[in-house]
């Protein structure tokens, strides 16, 4: 008996199977998506493959972990306080609710909860695009207190995505105004275009704006808005079918730049 055990884990939306010694140290991991077994100890190859036997399917590549790219090495040098990649959808709202929770008894629900639910729904949908070569950063802070709900980076380009809480309500879009239910219309599209413009300046690359009314019963668009796409949350996977804009190396480089909090200090 080798004493090795297999421990499943999730990393950036993808499943990994770690092969661990009895003391918890890793000797290898198996990426299902790439069908590759990455060995940290070449002399344990036979034991590792034996432990992973029930989980391996098809042809599998076995070898040492690939050499990190320049973008990956740059990410490794980031101080944890400067790395935006671990942010969860609605990270800023979660922190705000923890620091200042709503009263236990309240006639109306706190709007922050509705905003958090919307950002979580959109963020989860975008995170699933990781499997096809896209990266998503959540709750990206801009100077002045504004935030980009989600920044999507992939072969089809860069997108600044705003999640609009609209559960069981009708949304009316008449550029630049957006109204939800019986609420007063506001210049949301103008704000969204401004956020995308600031992101473009920070990353020196075109960033397109996307508005996602979450849970709306109907979305009425008077005319196609200027420089903004309006999508329902179930249509978000269509963004992954756009391509031909960025090469894989460019995607990784822009992701490494965008995840550094200091990148956004100058916008």
C-alpha positions in Angstrom: 0.0 0.0 0.0 1.4 3.4 -1.0 -0.6 5.3 1.6 -1.5 8.0 -0.9 -5.1 9.3 -0.9 -7.0 11.4 -3.5 -8.6 14.7 -2.4 -10.9 16.5 -4.8 -10.8 20.3 -4.9 -12.0 23.2 -7.1 -9.7 25.9 -8.5 -10.9 28.7 -10.7 -14.1 26.8 -11.4 -12.3 23.6 -12.5 -12.0 20.3 -10.6 -8.6 19.1 -9.5 -7.8 15.8 -7.9 -4.8 16.1 -5.5 -2.8 13.1 -4.5 -1.6 13.4 -1.0 0.7 11.6 1.4 -0.6 10.6 4.8 0.9 13.7 6.3 -1.2 15.9 3.9 1.7 16.9 1.5 0.9 16.8 -2.2 2.8 14.6 -4.5 0.7 15.2 -7.7 -2.5 16.5 -9.0 -4.8 15.6 -11.9 -6.5 18.2 -14.1 -9.6 16.6 -15.7 -10.0 19.4 -18.3 -6.4 19.0 -19.6 -6.2 15.2 -18.9 -2.8 15.8 -17.3 -1.3 14.3 -14.2 1.3 16.7 -12.8 4.0 15.0 -10.7 5.9 16.7 -8.0 7.8 13.6 -7.2 8.8 11.6 -10.3 9.8 8.5 -8.2 6.2 8.2 -7.1 4.7 8.0 -10.6 3.6 4.4 -10.3 2.0 5.0 -6.9 0.2 8.1 -8.1 -1.2 6.4 -11.1 -2.4 3.5 -9.0 -4.2 5.9 -6.6 -5.8 7.8 -9.5 -6.7 4.7 -11.4 -10.5 4.8 -10.6 -10.6 8.5 -11.7 -8.6 8.4 -15.0 -10.4 8.2 -18.3 -9.0 8.1 -21.8 -5.5 9.1 -22.7 -3.7 11.0 -19.9 -0.4 12.9 -20.1 2.0 12.4 -17.1 4.9 14.7 -16.3 6.2 17.5 -14.1 4.0 20.7 -13.8 4.4 23.0 -16.8 6.8 25.9 -16.5 4.9 29.0 -15.4 4.3 31.6 -18.1 5.5 35.2 -17.5 1.9 36.2 -16.6 1.7 33.4 -14.1 5.0 34.4 -12.5 3.7 38.0 -12.3 0.6 36.8 -10.4 2.8 34.8 -8.0 4.6 38.0 -7.0 1.4 39.8 -6.0 0.8 40.6 -2.3 -2.4 39.0 -1.2 -3.9 42.4 -0.4 -3.3 43.5 -4.0 -4.7 40.4 -5.7 -8.3 40.8 -6.8 -8.7 37.3 -8.1 -10.0 35.8 -4.8 -12.9 38.3 -4.7 -16.3 36.6 -4.7 -19.2 38.0 -6.7 -20.5 41.0 -4.7 -17.4 41.0 -2.4 -17.8 44.6 -1.4 -21.5 44.1 -0.6 -20.7 41.1 1.5 -18.1 43.1 3.5 -20.6 46.0 3.9 -23.3 43.7 5.1 -21.0 42.1 7.7 -19.9 45.5 9.0 -23.3 47.1 9.0 -26.0 44.4 9.0 -29.7 45.6 8.6 -32.0 45.7 11.6 -33.4 42.3 12.5 -37.0 43.6 12.2 -37.5 45.6 9.0 -40.6 46.0 6.9 -38.7 46.1 3.6 -35.7 44.0 2.7 -32.4 45.7 2.5 -31.6 46.6 -1.1 -28.1 45.4 -0.6 -29.4 41.8 -0.3 -31.1 42.1 -3.7 -28.0 43.6 -5.3 -25.9 40.8 -3.8 -28.2 38.1 -5.1 -28.0 39.7 -8.6 -24.2 39.9 -8.6 -23.9 36.3 -7.3 -26.2 35.0 -10.1 -24.2 36.8 -12.8 -20.9 36.1 -11.2 -21.6 32.3 -11.0 -22.6 32.3 -14.7 -19.4 34.1 -15.7 -17.2 31.9 -13.5 -18.4 28.9 -15.5 -16.7 30.4 -18.6 -13.3 29.6 -17.0 -13.5 26.2 -18.5 -13.4 27.7 -22.1 -10.5 30.1 -21.6 -12.1 33.1 -19.9 -11.3 34.8 -16.6 -13.7 36.9 -14.4 -12.7 39.4 -11.7 -15.5 40.5 -9.3 -16.1 43.7 -7.4 -13.2 45.7 -8.9 -12.9 48.9 -7.0 -12.3 52.2 -8.8 -11.1 55.5 -7.2 -14.0 57.5 -5.9 -16.0 54.6 -4.5 -17.4 53.1 -7.7 -17.0 49.5 -8.6 -17.1 47.2 -11.6 -19.4 44.4 -10.7 -17.6 41.9 -13.0 -14.8 42.2 -15.5 -14.7 39.4 -18.0 -11.5 38.7 -20.0 -11.2 36.2 -22.8 -10.7 35.4 -26.5 -13.7 37.6 -27.4 -12.2 40.7 -25.6 -13.0 42.5 -22.4 -16.4 43.2 -20.9 -17.5 45.4 -18.0 -20.6 43.6 -16.7 -23.2 45.3 -14.5 -25.8 43.1 -12.7 -29.1 44.9 -12.3 -31.5 43.5 -9.6 -34.9 43.2 -11.3 -36.5 40.1 -9.8 -40.1 39.8 -11.0 -40.1 43.3 -12.4 -40.2 44.9 -15.8 -37.2 46.7 -17.1 -37.4 49.6 -19.6 -34.3 50.8 -21.4 -34.2 54.1 -23.3 -30.6 55.1 -23.6 -29.2 56.4 -21.3 -32.1 55.8 -18.9 -33.1 52.5 -17.3 -36.2 52.0 -15.1 -36.9 48.9 -13.0 -40.6 48.3 -12.1 -42.3 51.4 -10.9 -39.0 53.0 -9.8 -37.7 56.2 -11.2 -35.5 55.9 -14.3 -31.8 56.7 -13.9 -28.9 57.2 -16.4 -27.5 53.8 -15.7 -26.2 53.3 -19.2 -24.2 56.5 -19.0 -22.6 55.3 -15.8 -21.9 51.9 -17.2 -20.2 53.4 -20.3 -18.1 55.6 -18.0 -17.0 52.6 -15.9 -16.1 50.7 -19.1 -14.1 53.7 -20.3 -12.2 53.9 -17.0 -11.4 50.2 -17.3 -10.2 50.7 -20.9 -7.9 53.5 -19.7 -6.5 51.3 -16.9 -5.8 48.3 -19.1 -5.0 50.2 -22.3 -7.4 47.9 -24.2 -11.0 48.2 -25.4 -13.5 47.2 -22.7 -17.2 46.8 -23.8 -20.2 47.4 -21.5 -22.8 44.8 -20.7 -26.0 45.3 -18.6 -27.7 42.2 -17.2 -31.2 42.7 -15.7 -31.4 39.7 -13.3 -34.7 38.0 -12.8 -36.7 40.5 -14.9 -40.1 39.3 -16.2 -39.7 41.5 -19.3 -36.9 43.7 -20.7 -38.1 46.4 -23.1 -35.4 48.1 -25.1 -36.6 51.1 -27.1 -33.6 51.1 -29.4 -30.2 49.3 -29.3 -28.2 51.3 -26.8 -24.9 52.9 -27.9 -21.9 50.8 -26.9 -23.8 48.7 -24.4 -25.2 45.2 -24.8 -28.3 44.2 -22.8 -28.4 40.5 -22.0 -30.4 38.3 -19.7 -28.4 36.1 -17.4 -29.2 33.0 -19.4 -27.7 34.6 -22.4 -24.3 35.2 -20.8 -22.7 31.9 -22.1 -23.1 33.5 -25.6 -20.2 35.8 -24.8 -17.9 32.7 -24.7 -18.8 32.1 -28.4 -17.2 35.4 -29.4 -13.6 35.1 -30.4 -10.9 36.3 -32.6 -10.0 39.4 -30.6 -7.4 38.2 -28.1 -4.7 35.5 -28.3 -4.4 33.2 -25.3 -1.1 34.9 -24.2 -2.9 38.3 -24.4 -5.8 37.0 -22.3 -3.3 35.9 -19.6 -1.4 39.1 -19.7 -4.5 41.3 -19.4 -5.8 39.1 -16.6 -2.5 39.4 -14.7 -2.7 43.2 -15.1 -6.3 43.5 -14.2 -6.1 41.4 -11.0 -3.5 43.8 -9.5 -5.4 46.3 -7.4 -2.7 48.9 -8.1 -3.7 48.9 -11.8 -6.9 50.7 -10.9 -5.4 53.4 -8.7 -4.8 55.7 -11.7 -8.3 55.8 -13.2 
